[in-house]
Structure formats: C-alpha cells, structure tokens
Amino acid sequence: MTATTTETVTSTSSSLLDKAAKITRITYIVLLAFALAAPFLGLYPVFVMKLLCFALFACAFNLLLGFTGLLSFGHAAFFGSAAYVTGWFIKSQNWTPELGLIAGAVAAGLIGLLVGLVAIRRQGIYFAMITLAIAQMVYFVCLQAPFTGGEDGLQGVPRGKLFGLFSLESDISLYYVVLVVFVGCFLFISRIVHSPFGQVLKMIRENEPRAISLGYNVDRYKLLAFVLSAALTGLAGSLKTLVMGFATLSDVHWSMSGEVILMTLLGGVGTFFGPVMGSGIVIALQNLLADKVGSWVTVIIGAIFVLCVLAFRKGVVGELLAFRERRRNAAGRNASSQA
C-alpha cells in the first residue's frame, strides 16, 4: 500500500469518525431538548421520572457489567436499601430532599464497599452468587427492621422542599430536579469511562491477567468501580422513593436485580445510551400492558428479551453501533480500492 493510499484511507476513516461523533452529539442534544419539553408534550411527568430513575439504575449497573466485566445479581440491595434510608430520613427525621438523597447514596456506597470487599475475591459465577446471597441478607434485614414498615413498606414519604426553599410537591418541579440529577450522573459516568481509570477498567474487562502483569492493582480498581456503581444505584433508588412517595420490599427483592440486567442487555451492554433505551422499553411495556394483560406482562417482556438475545445479541443500541461500524469499515475498504 502506497503512502498516498494510506493517507486516503486514514483521511476517510477520520472523516467518518468525526461525522459519527457529530451525529452522536446532535442526537443527545435533541433527546435533551425533548426531555426538557416532555411535560408540555402530553407525557405524564411521574411516568417519565420513573423511567429516568430506572435509566440511572441501568447506567450504574452498566458501569460495572459493561465497562468492568463484573456481573452482579445483587444490585437490588443497593437500590432498595437507599430507597428505605432516604424515605426514613425524609419522613421520620424531617430531612430535606437533597440530604435524603445524599444519605441514600452514601448508605448504598457503604454497603457496596462491604459487599465488594467480599465479592471481588472471586470471579465469574462465584462473584455473581456472592452478590446475590448478600442481597438476600439485605432483603431479610429490610423485612425485619422496625423502621422499614415490614411487608407494608414505607408509605407516604413527603417530597418536601429542596434546600428548604423550593417545594417539590408539584410534579413539574420535581421532574426537572430528577432530570438534572440524571443528566449529571450520565455525564459523570461518561467522564469515568473516558478517564484513565475507565481505560484500566476496560483493560480488566478484556484481559485481567494482562492488567495484572502490567502492575495494576486489579482488586482495587474493581472495588472502586463496584462502590461507584452501588452509590449511583443508591441515588437512583432514592430518587424513586422521592418520586413515588414510598419504598417497598419489591425495591430490594432479587427480581429487581433481574430487571436491571434485562434492561441493560436489551439496550446494549457496554454502550452509553443502551441502558437508557432498555429501561425505556421495559418501563413503557410495563405501563402500557399492565392494565391490559395483567401478570402476563412479564411473559411478554420475557419473550421480547429472548427474541432480542437471539436476533440482537448486542442489544438495540449495540446492534446499531455495530451496523455503523460495518459501514465505516466498508467505506474505508472502498476508499482503499479506489486509491
């Protein structure tokens, strides 16, 4: 291959990458504009807030599975425990919403630290089973603890006033608070993944023995990723309590862990927007079909998941990105042949 041909191929690839990055930025801007206008377009604010809470949950889980390669079956423990902590502090201790959210995220991060110290000593299915076992212990604690309300859960959690000044009783006011938190966390996760720390996480996911041979303390990186994922998951659970006004045992049940795995796989593991897409599909189906088919909604979602695994193994967003990559490679080959 001559120098001119190489320059042509490189120029074509660079142009395609720039174009793809520009399209991605425009897409995010359009989605953000749509989210800002959503309450005025006829969308029910509580539904969209619930979607954003679970989208944050899925993004936090994807940080661990998609970018670190650790499959946790116990993330409901962080989601549910934070929901209870936030609900208890706001309802019983009269804390302001922002302090309740911080308390929930910190509590989830601390639980994540304790779970991570035990779980990261194992890999693969053993890691997943340890997280599931500890999550079941957390579920039992939430069932028996006096401040959780047992099987009734925490009901009637007030939204309160943000910083003691701005009332969040209005759905519109709370909606924009939830949107700001979600966008901030989404950008934070993106910054983590693109940082040197995030590159090490990707290396651990792809080839852990090589990362160890290069001198990285792999367990420390995995533990930090686990704690970050747990804290962000806890923030999602805290937001959900603030939006819905209650925290129940379903928030900490093992089925919640399965639900977030479904959302992440459906949208696309290891992609930024995939978990958001997956959570949107699942939450929308649950809301649209619950009144029409009742408990059969789980069967329908399960069938969609099986279909996705068989036909779109990389998830919805993952397949779209793979298609774009194939087109870019084809364009590069065409440029090379023409040169």
N, C-alpha and C positions, 0 to 999 in steps of 0.2 A: 504494500500500500504506500503510495507516494505521500509526500508531506502535504501537497495540496488536497489530496483526498481526505487525509486525516483532519486537516483544518476544516474542510467542508462538513464532515460528519460531526466534528466537535461543535461547530457553529450551529448545525441543525439541532443537535441534542440540547445545547444551551438555550436555543430559541424556544424549543418545546417545553423545557423545564420552566422558563420564565412565563410562558403562556399558561402552563398548568398552575403555577403559583398565583398568577393574576386572577385566573378563574376561581381558584380557591378563596382568595381574599374577597372577591366580589360576591361569591356565594355566602360567605359568612356575614358580610355587610347586609345583604338582602335578608338573610334569616334574622339578624339582629333587628333590622327595621320592622320586619313582620312581627317579631316578638314584642317590640315596643308598642305596636299598634293593635296587637291581638285583642285587648279588652274592648276596643272600639269597633272591631270587625265582627262582633257577634259571638266570639268564643267565650265560654264560661270561665271566668278567672280562676276559680277553685280547681277546675279540671287542668288548666294549663300549669298552675302552681304545683299540683300533684305530679304532673309529667316532669316538670323541672326538677323536683325533689328526687324522683327516681332516675332521671337522667344523670344527676350529680352522683347518685349512688352507683350507677353503672360505670361512670367515668372513673370514679375512685377505685372500683373493683378492677377495671381495665388497666389501671396503673400497675396493679400487682400481677394480673394474669397476662395482659397483652405486652407489657414492656419489661417485666421481670421474669415471667415464665413460672409464676407460683400460683397454683390452683387452690383456692381456699373454699371450703364448704361451710365456713362458719362466719361469713361476713354479716349475717343477720344479728349476731351477738353485738356487734358494734352499732349497727343501725338501730336496733331495738333498745339497747341499754342507754344510748344517747337520748332516744325519744323519751324514755322514762325519767332520766335525770333532768332534762330540760322541762318536761311537764311538771315534775315535782317542785323544782326551784321556782318556776313562774307561778304555779298555783298555790303552793303551801308557804313559800318563803317570800312571795311578792317581789321577786326579782324582775327587772326589766327584760324585755325580749332579747336584746343583744347579749346581756350577761347570761341568760339562759342558754342561748345558742353556743356561746363560748364554753360554758360549763359542760354541755353535752359533748362538744367536740373534744375537749380536754379529757373527759371521762373515757370516751371511746379510744382516744390515743393511748391512755394509760393501760386500758385493758388490752389494746393491741400490743403494747410493749410486753406485757406479761405473757400473752399468748405467743408472741413472736419469739421470745427467749426460749420457749419450749419447742415450738414447731419447726423453726429453721434448722434444728439439728437433724432433721430428716428431709427426704426429698420425695418427689412424686406422690404416689397414692398414700404413702405414710404421712406426709405433710398434710394432705387433704383430710385424712381421717383424724388426725390430731386436732385440727381446727374444728372439725365437726363435733368431736367429743367435747371439747371445751365449750363450744357454743351451746351444746345441750345442757351443760352445767350452768351456764349463764341463764338459759331458759328456766331451769328449775329455781334458780335464785329469784328471778323476776316473778315466778309463780308464787313463791312462798314469802317473799319480803313484804312487810306490812305497808310500806309506802307506795307499792305498785298497784294496789287495789285487787290483787289476785286475778281471778278469771274475768272480773269486770273491767280491769284496767284503770287507767287514769282518765276520767271524763271531765269535760267542762274546763279545759285549760284555756285561760283567757289570753288574748293576743297582746293586751297591754299597750303601752306607749313606748315607742322607740326613743331611747335616751331620756325617757321620762317626759318627752315633749310632744312627739308626733303619734297620734293614735293610729293603731293598725287594725281597728275594728272594721274598717272599710276594706272590701276585697281588692279594690283597685290599689289602695295604698300598700297593702301587704304584697300584692302582686309585683310591684316594682322593686320592693325590697328583696323578694325572692329572686327576681331576675338579676339584680345587681350582684347578689351573692353567687348565683350560678355562673354568670359571666366571669366574675373574678376568679372563681375556683377553676373554671375551664382554662382560663389564661394561665393560671398558676400551674396546672398540670402540664400544659403545653410547654411552659418555661422549664419545668423539671425535666421533661423528656428530652428537650433540646440542649440541656446543660451538660457539662462534662460528667456530672453524676448520672444523668439519664443515659449517656452513652455507655457508661460502665454497666448499668442495669441491662441494657440491650446485649452487651457482650456476655453477661452472665446468662441471659436467656438463651443465646445462641450456642455458647461453648463455655460452660462453667470451668472445666479443667484448665482451659487456656487462660481464663481470667486469673485463676489461682497461680498458674505458672508465671504470670506477669507481675505477681507480687501484690495483687489486690486482696484485701480482707473481705472475702465474698460474704461471709456471715454478717458482717457489719452493714454492708450495703443492702442486703436482703432485709435485715431487721429494720433499717431506716425506711425502706420502701414499704414494708408492712405497716409500720406505725403511721406513716403519712397516709396510706390508703385507709387505715382504720379511722384516723381523725377526720378525714374528708367524708368517709361513710357516716361517721357520727354526726357531722354537720348536716348531712342530708336527712338523717333521722330526726334531728332536732327541728329542722325546717318543716318536716312533715307534721310533727306534733303541733307546731305553731299554726300551720295552715288548717289542719283538720280539727284541732282542738281536743285531741285525745291520743293516748298511747295504749296499745293493747298487746296481748301475748302474740298475736299474729305478726307483729313487728319483729319479734325476736325468735320466731319459730324457724325450724330448718327449711321449711318451704320457701321462706323469703330469700334464703341463700340460693336456692334453686332458681328462683325467679330472676335474680340479678344475673346469674350465669346465663340463663336463657336470653335475657335482654342483650348481654354483651356478645354472645355467639351469633344471635340473629342479626345484629347490626354489623359486626365485624371486629374480631379480636385484634388488638394492636393498631387500630385506626383511631383517630381523634373523634370523628363525628359518628362513628359506628355505634357506640353505646347510646348516644342520644337518639339515633334513629331507631335502634332496637327497643329502647324504653318507650318511645313514642308509639311504636307498633303495638306493643303489648298492652300499654295503658289504654290506648284507643280501643283496641279489641275488647278489653275487659269492660269498658264503659258502654260500648255500643251493643255488645252481645249479652251482657249480664241480665238485662230485663227481658230479652227475647228467648234465650235458650237456657237460662239459669246456670246450673252447675256444669252443663255441657260446654261452657266457655273454656274450661281447662282442657277438654278433649280437643276442641278446635285449635287452641293455641299450640297444643302438643303436636297436632297433625301439621300445622304450619311450620313448626320447628323441625320436624322430621323432613318435610319437603325442602326446607332451607338447607339442612345438613346434606341431603342427597344431591340437590341441584346447585346450591350456592354455598359451597363448603367454607368460603372465606367471609360469608355474611353479605348483606346487601351492599354496604359501603365498600367492603373488601373486594367484592367482585367488580364493582365499578372502577375502583383504583387499579385492579389488575387489568381490566379492559383498556384503561387509559395507558397503562404501561406497555401493553402489547402494541397499541397503535404507535406509541412513541418509538418503540424498537423497530417496528415495520418502516416508519418514516426514516429512521436512521439508516436502515439497510437499503432503502430506495435511493437515498442521497449518496450512499457509498457506491451503489451500482451505476448510478448516472455519472458520478465523477470518474 
